[in-house]
């Protein structure tokens, strides 16, 4: 396996892009997020995604064993726990709450029950909700009573939901029919159209509600529309897992340069 393959498979790429979304939140809420928050965002994402992808419950329910990238995941967990101790108590409580949502997504509460990941119709909304809470509420809880906070978190939900659709289209043939994903329920062409419409709606909402003239917002949403339009079940190996997931990093790069 090449170094690039390891980079993707070990969740380092998704960790960087989740961290980029935290930075985007700080831009649109006009605040400064501490370096410790970025460390927590990155390390928690690496550990969380590797646990979901490669973890399994032991016979007694806990602990969770990882069959791949265990050393990297546990190192991320150790660094993340230290960084977690450096942020506010309010942020720590939010982190724990979001952590439980991730746990419920990946593992069943009872051994004879299915996890959220395998519940019909729920998966895409759960992912969008967790990403929104983790990249907006978690780093910026002090803004919760302000209008711009709700604009940003509503936009984040729609943006992540739309960015998840190329993955759903990719998995159209392999996902169990019982999941009732958007491509399974509406068909791939309609899923693309819905994704394009919601992406446009999300971009316009963020652009006009916050009255920020940011060309990075327009370009990023335009690219997502193109990626949605071109998404198909037999897409290239890294179409979704690299190019679609790279959107937040591209957004940050554009925002910093603009």
C-alpha positions, 0 to 999 in steps of 0.5 A: 500500500502506498503512503497516499493510501495509508494517508486516506485509510488512516483517517488523517485526511478526514481529520485535517478536513474536519479541523478545517471546518472548525476554522471555517466556523471561526471565520464566520462567527468572527472569533478565535479558536484556541490551538487546543481545540484544533488538536482535539478536533483532529485527534478525535476525528482520527480516533473516531473514524478509525474506531468506526472503520476498524473497531469491534466490541470485545466479547464483554462489550468493551473495550473496543479493539482496532484491527488496523492503525491501532497505534496511530489511533491510540496515540491520537486518543492520548494527545486528544485527551491532553488537549481536551483538558486544556479547553473549557468545561462547557466544551468538554461536556459538549465533546462528551455528548457528541462522543456518545452520538458517535458511539451510538452511530457505530455500535449497538446499545444492546447486542441484539440491536442494530447501530444507527449506521445500519438503521434505515433512512437515518445514517445521512442525517446523523452524520450531518448532525454530528459533524455540525455539532462537532465543528460549530457548537463544540468550538463556539458554544458562547455564540449559541444565543446569537443569530449567526450561530444558527445560520452557520450550524444550519448551513453546516448541516446542509453542506455536510449532508450534500457532501455525503451524497457522493459517498451514498452514490458510490455505495449504491450497489453495495449498501443493503437495500434495507438502509433506504439511502437517498440513491435507493429511495429517489434514484441517482439522478434525483439524488444529484438534483436534490444535492445541487438544490440544497447546496445552492440553498446552503451557499445562498443562506450563508452568503446573504444571511451573514452579509460576507462577500467571500468568494471562497464560499461561492467557489467551494459550493460551486465545486461541490455542485460539480462533484455532485453532478459527476458522482456515480456508483463506479466512480474512481477510488478516491473521488469521494474519499479524497476529492469530496472530503478535501472541500473544507481544506480547499475552502480554508485555503481560498478563505485565507487567500481572499 
